[in-house]
Amino acid sequence: LHNLFIFITTLELSYFYYFIYIVGITLFNLSMNGIQYQYLFPYHPEFSNILMPFSECIVGLGMIFFTRSFLNTKTLLPRMDKLLIIFLIPCFFWLIGCFFVNYSIVIRVTAIIST
């Protein structure tokens, strides 16, 4: 929440992207430990299956956007910026695909993308 408040006061996008990254990490840890299934959504196991790969994609997107914003790769490192954009494309598509593809396929592809 601290970075969200800093973003609201300064309107610097790096803080927002870092907040998204932290939210993704939190959701991933909640789903890995079973806490989100146990306390937040005990009657919806299908949501549990979607949340883990979804949170991994959120982590990837937040990390890449934060890196691009904080390091200003568009002007300082244009080749690195293009590489980061190439990494963004599968994350965006897979973020949507998490809701429509079978869980066993989703978790495998997400593991490949996140490595």
N, C-alpha and C positions, 0 to 999 in steps of 0.2 A: 504494500500500500504506500510505502514511503516514496517509491519512484513514481507512482501514479500522481501523488500530490505534487511532487517536484515538476512533473510534466505539466500539470494543470497551471502551476504558477509561472513556469518559465516558457512553456510551449516549445520546448526542445524535444524533437522526436526521438532522440536516443533514449531518453528516460521511458518513453512509452514502449519502445521496442524491448527494452530490458524488462519492463513490467510484464509484457506478453511472454517473454522467455521464462520468467519466474512463475507465472501462472501455469505454463505448460509443464514445467518441472514439478510443481506442486500436484497438478492433476495426475501426472505420470506416477509419482510416488504414492499417491492415494490409491491408484488402481493396482500398482504392483504389490502393495501391502495388504490389499483387500479391504482397506478402511472405507473407501467410497462405496463398495458393495455392502459392507456390514452396516454402516451408519447412514449413508446418504441415499442409496438406491437399493434397499434390500429386496424389493419386489420386482426389480427390472434387471435381470441378468444380461439381457441383450444390450442394454446401455453400458454395462460393464465391459462387454466385448468391444464396443465401439470406442470407449473413452481412452483405452490404452494406446492404440495406434493414432487416434486423433490427437492426443496430447503429445505424442512423439513428433508429429508433424508440426504442431504449434511450437514446440521447442526448436525445431529446425528453422522454421520461418522467423521466429523471434531472434534467434541467434544470427541468422544471415542478415536480416534487416538491421539489427543492432550493429553488426560489424560494418555494413555499408555506410550507415549513418555516422557512427562514432569515428571511424577512420577516414571518412570522406573519400571512399575509394573511387567514386565517379571522376573526381578531378586529380587525385594524387596517385592512384593506382588503377588506371583504366583496364589493364589486362586482368587484374584480380577482380575487378568489378564485373567483368564479363563472365568470369568463372563462377562468381557467386550467383549471378543471374541464371546461369546454366543449372546450378544446384537448386535454385528456387522453383524451377519449372516442375520437376517431379513432385516436390513437396506440395505445391498448389493442387496438382491433379489428384494426388493421393489423399489430400485432406478431404476432398469431395468423395473420392472412391471409397473411403472408410465406411460410408453409410450404405453402399450398394454392393460391395463384394463380400464373399464368404470370409469368415473370421480367420480360418487357417491360411488363406492366401494373403489376407491383409497383414497378418502379423509377420509373415515371411518377407513380403515386399517392404514393409516398414523397417524391418531389421536390416535389410540390404541398403535402403535409402539412408538410414541413420548412421551407417558405418562409413 
